[in-house]
Amino acid sequence: MDVLKCTLKEQGLEPGSCLVKVNGKRVPACQATLRYEHKKIYRLITSIHLSRPENYLSIYQSGCNFSCRKCHSWYFSKIKEGTWYTPKDVLKQAVDYEKTVTLWECREKATAWHAHDTCRCCGSCVVHGKRSPSCPGVLTPESILFSPQGFGPSRNIVAFTGGDATCCPEFYAECSRLIKAQTKLWVLIET
């Protein structure tokens, strides 16, 4: 396995807040959650599922180099945990996900913030058969799906979220290249 060098240091910059807990020690995220073997890049992924209230496929990554003050993903972004994925493994998830898309967004609406324009993710239209008072009234109940985090549509977006090692962009670039070549999904790096 090749040992990664800090790309930020090589550019004359300070390293990020990238230490990840591994077996009681702290290791740089790029060394703990990225690896190269036989000319393939692997990334440690904690989970992949349709997230709410963003209403897109979220790829939750272990390891991070950011210093967010209120990180909602600390329990996996700062602790090594997950399964090793290649960009082709991520592509397979994206291809399968695309078959479930119920809401096709334009590029300008490919953010978490825009998800609330179409659905409040309350599930009222599905569970009770009528819309809640706060419902935007844009979608039909048939376009609402249940996922591990609740109700909502499935938008045409794949997002890398949680732990971000964007100082090592090769994995993201290859995943994006494959996804854009073989699907109609938008790719988002949610930081």
trRosetta pair geometry for C-beta under 8 A, 3 or more apart (Angstrom, degrees):
i j d omega theta_ij theta_ji phi_ij phi_ji
1 35 5.5 -38 -153 -163 122 109
1 36 6.6 134 -159 68 68 61
1 37 5.7 -37 -101 -82 79 88
2 35 7.9 144 53 -167 71 61
2 36 4.5 -11 39 66 113 120
3 31 6.7 8 -154 -122 78 105
4 7 8.0 -45 173 -32 104 88
4 28 7.9 -129 82 101 109 126
4 30 4.6 -111 98 143 147 111
4 31 5.7 -150 46 -81 101 67
4 34 6.3 37 -35 89 153 116
4 36 7.7 124 -66 -3 91 109
4 168 6.7 -19 -158 -102 148 139
5 9 7.4 -104 161 64 87 113
5 10 6.2 78 124 -51 116 121
6 9 3.9 61 94 11 117 111
6 10 6.6 172 95 -14 62 83
6 15 5.4 -59 -156 -95 143 109
6 28 6.8 -103 -84 -152 100 161
6 30 7.0 152 -102 40 59 147
6 167 7.6 -15 -164 144 68 141
7 10 5.4 -51 -147 35 37 117
7 11 6.5 29 155 -13 65 107
7 30 7.7 164 2 -107 94 163
7 167 5.1 169 61 162 111 91
7 168 6.2 156 -1 -81 135 65
8 11 5.9 -64 -154 41 32 105
8 13 4.3 -82 -177 81 86 108
8 14 6.7 -29 145 89 126 27
8 15 5.2 141 73 -102 133 48
8 16 6.5 153 -35 -22 163 79
8 65 7.9 174 -27 176 140 147
8 167 5.3 -46 -43 -145 100 136
9 12 7.6 55 -175 -68 34 14
9 13 7.0 -102 -75 64 26 60
9 14 8.0 24 -85 -137 67 18
9 15 6.1 -11 -49 -60 95 89
15 18 5.9 -89 164 19 105 121
15 28 7.2 -79 -166 -121 142 120
15 65 7.3 -104 174 -153 77 114
16 65 3.2 85 76 167 141 94
16 66 6.3 -35 -179 -72 132 29
16 67 7.0 -156 -177 -29 83 90
16 167 6.3 -156 -5 -36 125 137
17 64 7.7 -2 92 113 84 89
17 65 6.4 135 58 -174 49 44
17 66 6.3 -19 52 120 103 20
17 67 3.8 103 -3 -74 147 91
18 28 5.0 27 115 -150 117 73
18 29 4.3 -107 -172 8 92 102
18 30 6.8 0 174 -9 143 84
18 63 7.6 25 -166 -176 82 85
18 64 6.9 -146 -123 104 60 42
18 65 3.7 -6 -87 -110 102 81
18 165 7.4 79 -136 -115 115 87
18 167 7.6 -56 -84 23 143 141
19 26 4.0 15 -180 178 121 113
19 27 6.8 127 -150 56 68 21
19 28 6.5 -50 -94 -89 53 41
19 29 7.4 -120 -79 -36 6 77
19 78 7.7 32 96 -152 63 88
20 26 6.9 140 60 -153 28 63
20 27 5.7 -40 62 67 83 75
20 28 7.3 31 13 147 91 13
20 29 4.8 101 -28 -91 121 69
20 32 4.6 -139 71 62 130 153
20 33 6.4 79 -3 -25 175 113
20 62 7.2 89 -153 158 143 87
20 63 4.9 -45 -71 -109 152 74
20 64 7.4 123 -80 28 104 60
20 77 7.9 -112 -111 148 103 44
20 78 5.8 -162 -122 -163 64 40
20 79 6.6 165 -172 -95 82 13
20 80 5.4 94 143 -53 121 81
20 163 8.0 38 -99 -137 126 142
21 24 7.3 10 -169 -99 93 11
21 25 7.4 148 -150 76 54 31
21 26 6.2 -36 -91 -95 53 65
21 78 6.3 50 1 142 95 75
21 79 4.6 -21 58 -112 108 70
21 80 6.6 -135 86 4 54 79
22 25 5.8 -33 71 68 76 82
22 26 7.5 120 23 -119 79 17
22 27 4.7 -14 21 14 130 125
22 32 5.0 -148 -56 -128 138 128
22 80 4.5 39 -95 2 86 139
27 31 5.4 -107 164 83 106 112
27 32 4.4 121 95 -58 120 115
27 80 7.6 11 53 -46 118 130
28 31 4.7 76 70 12 91 105
28 32 6.8 174 85 -5 42 93
29 32 5.9 -68 -135 47 30 101
29 33 5.3 -27 -174 28 73 116
29 34 7.6 60 137 -4 70 97
29 63 3.5 133 -156 -173 98 99
29 64 5.8 -161 -100 35 157 20
29 65 5.4 -131 38 -58 138 81
29 163 6.8 -169 -148 -177 136 120
29 165 5.1 -158 123 -92 120 112
30 33 7.4 -60 -103 54 14 77
30 34 5.2 -30 -158 35 55 124
30 63 7.5 147 -53 171 29 137
30 65 7.5 19 -38 -61 92 126
30 165 5.6 145 -83 -162 71 130
30 167 6.7 -75 -67 82 128 109
30 168 5.1 131 -123 -32 111 139
31 34 7.4 -28 -67 54 12 82
32 44 7.5 -47 129 5 71 149
32 62 7.8 -95 121 128 102 106
32 63 5.7 173 83 -95 99 123
32 80 4.9 -109 166 -86 120 124
33 43 6.6 28 151 -162 83 63
33 44 4.0 -98 -148 32 80 118
33 61 7.0 102 163 169 138 93
33 62 4.9 -160 -120 98 130 86
33 63 2.9 -139 16 -15 153 147
33 80 6.3 -157 -71 -119 90 86
33 82 7.7 51 -136 44 101 128
33 163 6.8 -38 139 128 172 147
33 165 6.4 178 83 -35 114 144
34 41 6.9 -19 -168 -168 94 96
34 42 7.0 152 -159 82 45 59
34 43 5.8 -12 -104 -104 71 67
34 44 7.5 -104 -57 0 37 85
34 63 7.2 -134 -23 97 78 162
34 165 6.0 -138 -38 104 124 161
34 168 5.6 -42 -66 102 175 158
34 171 6.5 -128 -125 -35 111 138
35 41 7.5 156 85 -155 40 51
35 42 4.8 -13 62 58 87 107
35 84 7.2 -37 42 -131 118 126
36 39 7.3 4 -178 -116 100 17
36 40 6.9 160 -154 77 59 40
36 41 5.5 -28 -98 -98 76 63
36 42 7.4 -178 -82 16 27 79
37 40 5.8 -24 70 58 66 91
37 42 6.7 9 17 -8 101 122
40 86 5.5 -36 176 -120 118 124
41 86 6.9 120 77 -137 54 73
41 87 6.9 45 70 -22 99 100
41 170 5.6 179 -79 116 167 115
41 171 5.1 -141 133 -86 133 82
41 174 6.6 141 49 26 128 150
42 84 4.4 4 179 -171 129 106
42 85 6.6 142 -156 68 73 32
42 86 5.7 -49 -97 -79 69 64
43 61 6.3 -41 160 -133 116 114
43 84 7.3 142 67 -150 28 59
43 85 5.6 -32 62 64 80 88
43 90 8.0 20 48 -50 121 128
43 165 7.7 -167 -134 42 108 125
43 171 4.8 93 -54 -161 125 155
44 61 6.9 102 86 -164 65 72
44 62 4.3 -52 114 55 114 114
44 63 6.2 92 57 -3 116 117
44 80 6.6 -24 149 -155 169 79
44 81 7.4 125 159 75 122 30
44 82 4.4 122 170 70 84 122
44 83 7.3 145 -152 66 60 22
44 84 6.1 -37 -94 -91 60 60
44 85 7.8 136 -114 17 13 80
45 48 6.3 5 163 -45 133 99
45 59 6.0 -59 -136 -175 120 91
45 60 6.8 104 -170 76 73 56
45 61 5.8 -51 -111 -104 59 61
45 62 7.1 -166 -106 3 8 86
45 82 5.0 -178 82 178 31 135
45 83 5.8 -34 64 64 84 76
45 84 7.7 120 16 -126 81 12
45 85 4.7 18 -2 -1 128 128
45 90 7.7 159 -65 -85 151 96
46 60 4.4 -62 63 111 105 104
46 61 6.6 153 3 -136 91 6
46 62 5.0 120 -53 -52 96 88
46 76 4.2 32 -96 180 158 148
46 81 5.5 43 -110 101 98 95
46 82 4.2 -90 -81 -85 45 113
46 162 6.6 -100 30 138 129 169
46 163 7.7 107 -14 11 119 115
47 60 4.8 15 54 45 76 122
47 82 7.5 -124 -33 -120 50 98
48 57 6.7 15 -178 180 90 96
48 58 7.1 -170 -143 91 50 51
48 59 5.1 -3 -108 -110 94 66
48 60 7.0 -155 -74 20 44 75
48 90 7.9 -178 -100 -126 149 71
48 93 5.2 -30 146 -158 157 152
49 57 7.3 -139 134 -144 14 65
49 58 6.5 -13 66 55 55 87
49 147 6.0 145 161 -178 104 113
49 148 5.2 11 151 20 158 123
49 149 7.5 138 112 -8 121 100
50 55 7.4 0 -178 -151 94 38
50 56 7.3 -149 -143 123 65 13
50 57 5.9 -43 -90 -92 59 58
50 58 7.5 110 -142 11 13 82
50 97 7.4 158 -72 -138 91 108
50 100 7.5 -91 -69 109 137 141
50 145 6.9 -11 124 97 165 127
50 147 3.8 -123 80 -108 106 151
50 148 7.6 141 61 22 73 79
50 149 7.6 -143 103 34 66 100
50 152 8.0 -169 152 72 112 101
50 154 5.8 -57 -130 -113 136 94
51 54 4.9 20 96 46 105 111
51 55 7.5 -88 83 -33 60 16
51 56 6.6 -15 47 64 91 57
51 57 7.6 106 4 -149 85 15
51 58 3.8 29 -18 -6 132 131
51 147 7.2 -115 -73 117 15 147
51 149 5.6 31 -150 25 52 150
51 159 7.7 -73 33 56 131 123
51 161 7.5 -34 -10 42 166 157
52 55 6.6 45 -108 -63 60 59
52 121 5.0 135 -159 -153 117 148
52 147 6.4 163 -30 64 104 117
52 149 3.8 -166 32 111 100 111
52 150 4.4 -78 46 54 171 102
52 151 7.3 68 -104 56 147 30
52 152 5.3 150 -111 6 103 137
53 112 7.6 92 89 -172 74 92
53 115 5.8 157 139 109 78 136
53 116 6.8 38 144 -73 127 85
53 119 7.9 -161 -164 101 91 89
53 120 7.6 -29 -144 -171 131 37
53 121 4.6 -135 -120 1 91 153
53 150 7.7 -19 -82 69 68 131
53 152 6.6 152 -142 -75 59 156
54 58 6.6 88 66 -61 142 115
54 112 4.2 -54 -115 -122 98 90
54 115 5.3 -171 -154 -38 31 157
54 155 8.0 -105 142 34 67 128
54 157 7.9 -105 153 88 102 132
54 159 6.8 -61 151 19 149 156
54 190 7.7 -24 -128 -101 154 161
55 103 7.2 3 152 50 132 134
55 115 4.5 155 23 -141 112 121
55 118 7.8 -93 55 71 172 115
55 119 6.5 103 -73 58 148 126
55 121 7.2 -146 -63 -78 101 113
55 152 4.6 -116 -95 140 102 129
55 153 5.3 38 -161 70 132 73
55 154 6.7 -151 -178 -106 81 21
55 155 4.7 78 122 -8 98 108
55 157 8.0 74 102 43 70 115
56 112 7.8 -110 20 -91 118 68
56 115 7.5 -119 -18 -85 93 124
56 154 7.7 104 -108 -165 36 53
56 155 4.8 -51 -80 66 84 102
56 156 7.9 -36 -121 68 98 17
56 157 3.7 -43 -129 80 139 102
56 158 6.7 -156 166 -83 107 19
56 159 5.3 84 105 -8 128 110
56 188 7.3 45 121 31 161 132
57 93 7.1 156 178 143 140 103
57 94 6.9 169 86 -108 159 63
57 97 4.5 -4 -71 -149 146 160
57 154 7.9 39 -49 -161 82 93
57 157 7.0 -174 30 97 74 56
57 158 4.8 -23 73 -113 112 68
57 159 6.9 161 84 22 55 70
57 185 7.9 -21 31 -153 124 145
58 159 5.2 -24 -108 72 64 101
58 161 4.8 -36 -157 29 103 131
58 162 7.7 100 167 -19 110 99
58 190 7.6 -47 -126 33 96 143
59 90 6.5 15 -114 -134 151 110
59 93 7.5 115 -92 100 107 151
59 158 6.8 33 -19 177 111 92
59 159 6.8 -170 21 92 77 47
59 160 5.0 -32 68 -108 110 57
59 161 6.6 134 62 24 53 72
59 162 8.0 -116 110 25 50 110
60 73 6.8 -164 -151 -138 102 125
60 76 6.4 46 153 92 114 147
60 161 5.9 -35 -95 82 59 86
60 162 4.1 72 -152 -17 72 148
60 163 7.6 73 174 16 61 81
61 64 7.5 126 98 -71 100 80
61 76 8.0 159 101 127 28 107
61 77 7.1 56 90 -109 69 81
61 82 7.6 -27 -151 -57 39 172
61 160 6.3 17 -22 -171 127 90
61 161 7.3 160 9 76 87 35
61 162 5.1 170 41 81 61 107
61 163 4.1 -114 100 67 85 90
61 164 6.8 101 65 -76 134 38
61 165 7.3 -120 141 3 142 92
62 76 5.3 -90 -99 167 78 85
62 77 6.6 -165 -142 -108 37 32
62 79 7.2 -75 -149 88 105 50
62 80 5.6 86 158 -140 135 41
62 81 5.0 177 -103 54 137 60
62 82 4.5 -154 -15 -2 127 128
62 162 7.6 -19 -66 130 31 129
62 163 5.4 26 169 22 10 155
63 77 6.6 -73 55 -163 11 55
63 80 6.8 30 -61 -99 91 70
63 163 4.6 110 70 164 40 144
63 165 5.5 1 121 -51 110 120
64 71 7.7 153 89 -140 167 144
64 73 7.4 118 -50 98 148 117
64 77 4.0 21 -20 174 129 108
64 78 6.5 -52 37 -67 108 64
64 162 7.2 -122 -70 141 120 62
64 163 3.7 -123 -57 -140 88 74
64 164 5.5 46 -133 37 84 55
64 165 6.8 -129 -116 -59 29 67
65 164 6.8 -87 37 95 76 71
65 165 5.7 89 -10 -118 108 57
65 166 7.3 -128 50 37 115 67
65 167 5.4 -21 57 -2 167 121
66 71 7.8 147 95 -93 106 120
66 164 5.9 39 -17 56 116 109
66 191 6.4 149 -69 -165 156 106
68 71 4.2 115 80 -72 113 85
71 74 4.4 106 99 -56 117 90
71 77 6.5 -112 175 57 134 139
71 78 7.6 95 106 -25 156 117
73 76 6.0 -63 178 55 82 87
73 77 4.3 68 120 -20 102 122
73 161 7.2 -178 -70 144 153 83
73 162 3.9 -178 -159 -135 154 74
73 163 6.4 -144 130 -42 131 63
74 77 5.9 -65 -112 50 26 98
74 78 5.0 -9 -164 13 70 121
74 79 8.0 65 151 -5 60 94
75 78 7.6 -11 -71 46 10 88
75 79 6.4 -29 -180 25 40 125
76 79 6.1 -73 -120 60 28 88
76 81 5.1 -94 -135 61 86 122
76 82 7.0 85 -168 -51 116 106
76 162 6.1 -20 86 -171 109 136
76 163 6.7 -111 115 -25 79 115
77 162 5.0 -165 -71 167 107 81
77 163 3.4 170 -131 -73 83 87
77 164 7.9 -1 -144 3 124 56
78 163 7.7 180 -42 -96 44 111
85 89 4.1 -137 -155 86 83 133
85 90 5.5 91 154 -51 130 83
86 89 4.8 108 48 0 67 100
86 90 7.4 -130 97 0 42 85
87 90 5.5 -53 -150 37 38 113
87 91 6.3 46 149 -25 67 101
87 171 6.6 -171 -67 -159 96 63
87 174 4.0 -96 -72 119 163 107
87 175 4.5 -142 -134 -74 92 63
87 177 7.9 15 178 53 146 92
87 178 5.5 140 153 4 109 142
88 91 5.3 -45 -146 32 36 118
88 92 6.7 43 152 -24 63 97
88 178 6.8 -147 -92 -139 51 164
89 92 5.8 -48 -156 27 33 113
89 93 7.0 33 147 -15 62 102
90 93 5.6 -53 -156 35 38 113
90 94 6.4 37 148 -19 68 106
90 175 4.7 -20 90 -129 148 114
90 178 7.5 116 82 74 95 133
90 179 7.5 -58 123 -58 101 110
91 94 5.5 -57 -148 38 34 113
91 95 6.2 36 155 -21 69 104
91 175 7.0 -160 -55 -144 77 66
91 178 4.3 -73 -84 136 129 130
91 179 6.0 -150 -111 -72 76 66
91 182 6.4 53 -165 56 116 140
92 95 5.8 -51 -145 34 31 111
92 96 6.4 29 155 -15 63 107
93 96 5.9 -59 -150 40 29 109
93 97 6.1 30 152 -21 65 110
94 97 5.5 -55 -143 38 30 114
94 98 6.4 40 155 -31 64 101
94 158 5.1 -28 -112 -77 106 151
94 178 8.0 136 45 110 143 96
94 179 4.9 -65 150 -119 172 104
94 182 7.9 108 97 85 117 103
94 183 5.5 -119 141 -14 109 158
94 185 5.8 -130 -170 33 109 157
95 98 5.8 -46 -151 22 29 115
95 99 7.6 35 150 -22 56 98
95 182 6.4 -37 -85 128 107 118
95 183 6.1 -145 -93 -72 59 115
96 99 6.1 -53 -169 21 37 114
96 100 7.7 20 144 -9 63 106
97 100 5.9 -68 -164 37 44 106
97 101 7.3 67 143 -51 72 85
97 154 7.5 -158 -177 -178 84 122
97 158 6.9 120 78 -87 152 99
97 185 7.4 49 93 -88 112 149
98 101 5.7 -22 -158 -15 44 117
98 156 7.2 46 -127 -132 77 82
98 183 4.8 -150 -70 -144 150 119
98 184 6.9 115 -146 42 128 76
98 185 5.7 -112 -90 -49 104 112
100 145 6.9 44 174 -84 112 166
100 154 4.9 -56 125 136 92 172
101 104 6.6 70 149 -73 126 73
101 154 5.1 -133 -117 112 37 101
101 155 6.8 13 -143 171 93 13
101 156 4.8 45 -143 -80 145 76
101 185 7.8 -160 -70 -93 142 92
102 139 7.6 66 133 -149 114 126
102 142 7.8 -169 -148 120 130 68
102 143 3.8 154 161 -155 126 82
102 144 7.6 -138 104 -47 162 21
102 145 6.6 167 -7 -23 140 109
102 153 4.7 -130 81 -156 110 90
102 154 4.8 89 13 41 89 85
103 118 6.2 116 -148 141 155 164
103 139 6.7 -55 -82 -99 121 123
103 143 6.2 88 -54 175 89 130
103 153 4.1 46 -11 152 126 146
103 154 6.8 155 22 70 82 43
103 155 4.9 -40 80 -98 103 68
103 156 7.2 -134 95 -12 55 81
104 155 7.8 141 -99 -154 18 63
104 156 5.0 31 -123 -15 61 137
104 184 7.8 -11 -133 122 114 124
105 109 4.3 -121 -172 88 116 110
105 110 5.8 153 106 -74 127 65
105 114 6.9 112 -148 116 142 135
105 155 5.3 15 -12 -162 120 113
105 156 5.9 -163 29 44 77 94
105 157 6.7 -10 45 -40 128 109
105 186 7.2 -60 79 2 103 138
106 109 5.4 77 58 17 73 100
106 110 7.7 -111 103 -32 40 87
107 110 5.5 -37 -157 -5 41 122
107 186 6.1 154 -117 -106 66 131
109 114 4.0 -174 -160 164 80 161
109 117 7.1 -79 -145 37 125 145
110 114 7.4 12 -2 43 11 140
110 155 7.9 170 -121 146 64 127
110 157 5.1 157 -149 -102 89 123
110 186 4.0 -88 -126 123 147 162
110 188 5.7 -168 148 -66 102 119
111 114 5.0 97 59 3 83 100
111 115 7.8 -120 100 -20 54 80
111 188 7.1 156 -101 -132 48 145
112 115 5.8 -36 -168 -1 44 119
112 159 7.7 51 -60 -101 94 167
112 190 6.4 74 -32 -128 119 131
113 116 7.1 -55 177 19 43 105
114 117 5.4 -27 -171 4 64 121
115 118 6.8 -78 -173 42 42 94
115 119 6.9 -51 166 56 78 87
115 121 8.0 21 145 -40 116 116
115 152 7.5 18 179 -173 116 141
115 155 6.8 -116 -108 -22 91 148
116 119 7.4 -104 -129 69 32 45
116 120 6.6 45 -143 -97 79 59
116 136 7.8 132 157 -39 56 132
117 136 6.3 91 165 -115 38 169
117 138 7.2 45 133 -26 71 160
118 136 5.9 -116 -135 66 18 143
118 138 4.4 -93 -138 74 71 144
118 139 5.7 71 172 -33 98 110
118 153 6.4 -34 119 14 128 140
119 135 7.6 -12 -132 -142 51 79
119 136 6.9 -93 -64 29 28 111
119 138 7.2 -103 -52 56 67 108
119 139 5.8 -10 -70 17 106 138
119 144 7.1 155 -132 -102 142 98
119 152 5.0 139 117 -140 143 84
119 153 5.5 165 -13 -2 151 96
120 132 6.7 -85 63 62 137 131
120 134 5.2 59 -56 111 166 109
120 135 6.1 -115 13 -97 114 51
120 136 7.2 147 -31 -13 89 86
121 150 5.5 73 171 114 106 127
121 151 5.5 156 -163 81 60 70
121 152 4.1 -22 -105 -68 89 113
122 132 5.0 9 73 -14 158 149
122 134 7.4 108 -26 65 143 109
122 135 7.4 -101 33 -75 123 89
122 151 6.8 -33 83 66 23 124
123 126 5.1 -62 -166 48 72 108
123 127 5.0 53 138 -13 99 114
123 144 7.0 152 -116 165 57 137
123 146 7.6 49 -114 -95 123 88
123 150 6.5 -119 -41 -179 121 90
123 151 3.3 138 -80 3 91 154
124 127 6.2 -63 -124 50 25 97
124 128 5.1 -28 -166 34 68 116
124 130 6.5 -50 150 85 101 57
124 131 6.1 87 97 -156 117 25
124 132 4.1 130 13 -46 160 91
124 135 7.0 -116 59 -57 124 124
125 128 7.5 -37 -82 59 11 77
125 129 7.1 22 -168 -148 41 13
125 130 6.7 -92 -109 113 55 11
125 131 5.2 11 -78 -85 99 61
125 132 7.7 -92 -38 -10 75 72
125 135 6.9 96 -46 -113 113 152
125 141 4.2 -151 143 -94 110 97
125 144 6.2 135 76 -4 114 156
126 129 7.9 1 177 -68 9 41
126 141 5.4 154 -78 -160 65 103
126 144 5.1 -131 -49 97 122 133
126 146 7.7 -166 128 -57 164 95
126 151 6.0 -163 27 -134 137 142
127 151 7.8 -111 -25 -54 103 154
129 141 7.7 -11 -129 -91 45 163
131 135 3.9 -101 -175 39 109 158
131 137 6.4 34 -151 -89 167 75
132 135 5.0 127 55 -34 70 96
136 139 8.0 59 74 5 98 82
139 143 4.6 -112 -170 69 112 129
139 144 6.6 119 124 -54 132 86
139 153 5.7 -139 -115 -62 159 125
140 143 5.3 97 59 1 75 99
140 144 8.0 -134 102 -10 48 87
141 144 5.5 -52 -159 22 47 117
143 153 5.0 -2 144 -111 99 102
144 151 5.4 18 177 -178 111 102
144 152 6.3 -67 -142 -140 80 7
144 153 6.2 -65 -97 -69 49 59
145 151 7.2 168 83 -147 33 58
145 152 7.0 -32 54 74 70 47
145 153 6.9 79 13 -139 90 25
145 154 5.4 18 20 -36 140 105
146 150 7.3 -88 -144 168 66 24
146 151 5.8 -33 -97 -92 64 69
147 150 6.7 -7 59 55 78 35
147 151 7.9 155 20 -91 74 21
147 152 7.4 -44 15 45 113 91
156 184 6.4 -37 -166 109 134 86
156 185 5.2 -149 175 -117 76 62
156 186 6.2 87 116 6 83 86
157 185 6.4 151 -104 -170 17 89
157 186 4.7 -24 -109 66 76 100
157 187 7.7 161 -159 -87 64 18
157 188 5.7 13 -174 -4 111 122
158 179 6.1 -110 41 -148 149 154
158 185 5.1 54 -11 149 101 138
158 186 7.3 -178 26 85 66 49
158 187 5.4 -19 69 -110 96 66
158 188 7.1 171 86 25 45 76
159 187 7.8 151 -89 -166 39 46
159 188 4.2 -25 -106 75 84 105
159 189 7.4 152 -158 -101 69 15
159 190 4.6 28 -178 -15 121 119
160 164 6.9 104 128 -106 107 86
160 172 6.3 -80 -10 -112 165 104
160 175 7.6 105 -64 87 124 154
160 187 7.8 26 -12 -177 95 89
160 188 7.2 -164 24 95 66 55
160 189 5.0 -15 58 -117 108 67
160 190 6.7 179 76 25 50 74
161 164 8.0 -39 -147 -62 23 95
161 190 4.3 -7 -95 66 92 118
164 189 6.7 91 -128 -178 124 105
164 191 5.3 -23 -23 -106 165 93
165 168 5.0 -9 139 37 104 104
165 171 7.7 47 77 36 108 132
166 169 6.0 28 -168 -83 61 81
166 172 6.8 6 -117 -11 73 153
166 189 6.4 86 -93 180 125 149
166 191 7.3 -43 -19 -81 142 129
168 171 6.7 42 120 6 96 101
169 172 5.2 -65 -159 49 64 110
169 173 5.3 65 144 -29 90 106
170 173 5.7 -57 -142 37 28 112
170 174 6.3 21 162 -14 65 108
171 174 6.2 -61 -149 39 26 104
171 175 6.3 24 155 -16 64 109
172 175 5.8 -56 -144 40 30 110
172 176 6.0 29 157 -19 65 110
172 189 6.3 12 -145 -83 143 124
173 176 5.8 -57 -146 38 26 111
173 177 6.3 30 154 -23 63 107
174 177 5.6 -49 -144 33 32 114
174 178 6.4 28 158 -14 64 106
175 178 6.0 -62 -152 40 29 107
175 179 6.0 23 157 -16 67 112
175 187 7.3 151 117 -140 94 141
176 179 5.8 -57 -139 41 29 108
176 180 5.9 23 164 -15 66 111
176 187 4.6 -175 -118 93 89 169
177 180 6.2 -60 -144 40 22 105
177 181 6.2 18 158 -18 61 114
178 181 5.9 -62 -146 38 27 109
178 182 6.2 -16 170 13 65 116
179 182 6.7 -82 -139 52 21 85
179 183 5.4 -39 -172 37 66 115
179 185 5.8 -66 173 69 110 112
179 187 5.5 116 84 -70 143 121
180 183 7.4 -64 -97 56 15 73
180 185 7.9 -112 -86 68 48 70
180 187 6.7 -74 -54 -9 93 124
